[in-house]
Each structure stands twice: as structure tokens, then as C-alpha cells.
Amino acid sequence: MDRPNDLLKRLRDRSPAGFAIALHIEYTTPRYLFQSYDRDWIDHYSANGLVMQDPTVAWAFANNGALRWSALAAEDPAGVLAEAARRGMRYGVVLALDDGGSKTMASFSRADREISDIEIAGLRADLRALHLHTLGMQMLDPAIHAALKRLSIFLTHS
């Protein structure tokens, strides 16, 4: 089985414009939140409370599976996806799963083209493996934290 930092590196490689992964959500708070988006987007998103208006988050809370961001354009009155596109995250996919009684959701993005079905299947497999690998963990090993920092993946909280 791949280690969490190996899975996150592969997910980062498959999502060149960045990602956000919320693992093991209880109520509305994830146990782990990994982000590889540019810091200016993370800061803008947080400062403006966009999580409450983000159609990918709403979809992921209500569903399991995968959906391209383009399918959510009509459900984005606050323009979160349009703002993301202006900042280089033009195309993306949201994934949601509930496996082992724990909800995980993630968004992955690219600047250049839609994410293919084959790529979505790979993202889903790696996300599920990460979800299962961290299911019983209470804290990530310090070596994983160091590896994430080298990959420019931010562990928002644990």
C-alpha cells in the first residue's frame, strides 16, 4: 500500500493547478485538510468565506462520486468557479466518497483542459486509498508533514 505522502505526491502531479482534499469530515470539519493551490487563492478563498458558497463543496456534501466543475457552472451564483478560472484553475473535478462511515471530498484542477474519465478514475483510486490509509489515524507522522511541505502541499489542520 502506498504511504500518504506518496499518494499526495501522485495526486499533486495529476492536478497541476492544485487541489483541496478534506479527509474524514465530521459535521463540517475535516480531520485533515490538504491543499496545493497557490497561496493567494487559499488566502482569498478563506478570507471571503467561499467554502459556504462553493458549488463543489455543496455537491460533495450531498453526493458520492465524481462531477466535473463545468457541470456546476449554473449552480454557482457567487462566481466561485469563475474566480478560480481567472486564477488559473479553469477545469476541475470534485470527488466525494463515504467509505467506512467517514466522508471525504476533494477538488482537483488543471489550467489547460478538462480532466479525462481515465484521469478521474486514477484520482478516485488514489483518493480512496488515502482515505482508507488515514481512516484510523489521529495524527500524521512528522516525516509526512516534512514531505508534504517539500511538495508545497499545505496541511491546513489535523
GIGIPE-V467343 format. One line per field, one symbol per residue. phi: phi as a letter, one per 20 degrees, with the letter a starting at -180 (. if undefined). burial: + if it has 24 or more other ideal C-beta (glycine too) atoms within 12 Angstrom, else -. Layout:
phi = ???
burial = ???
This chain:
phi = .ffgfffffffffecfeobccddlfdmcdffccdccfggffgffgffdlfgfdffffgfffeccpcbfggfdgfdcfemfffffffdndfcabdcbbccmmcecbbccccedafefgfffffffffffffgffegefebeggffgfffffeldeefac
burial = ---++-++++++-++++++++++++----++++++++---++--+----++--+++++++-----+++++-+---+---++--+--+-+++++++++----+++++++++----+---++-+++-+++++++++-----+---+---+--+-++++--
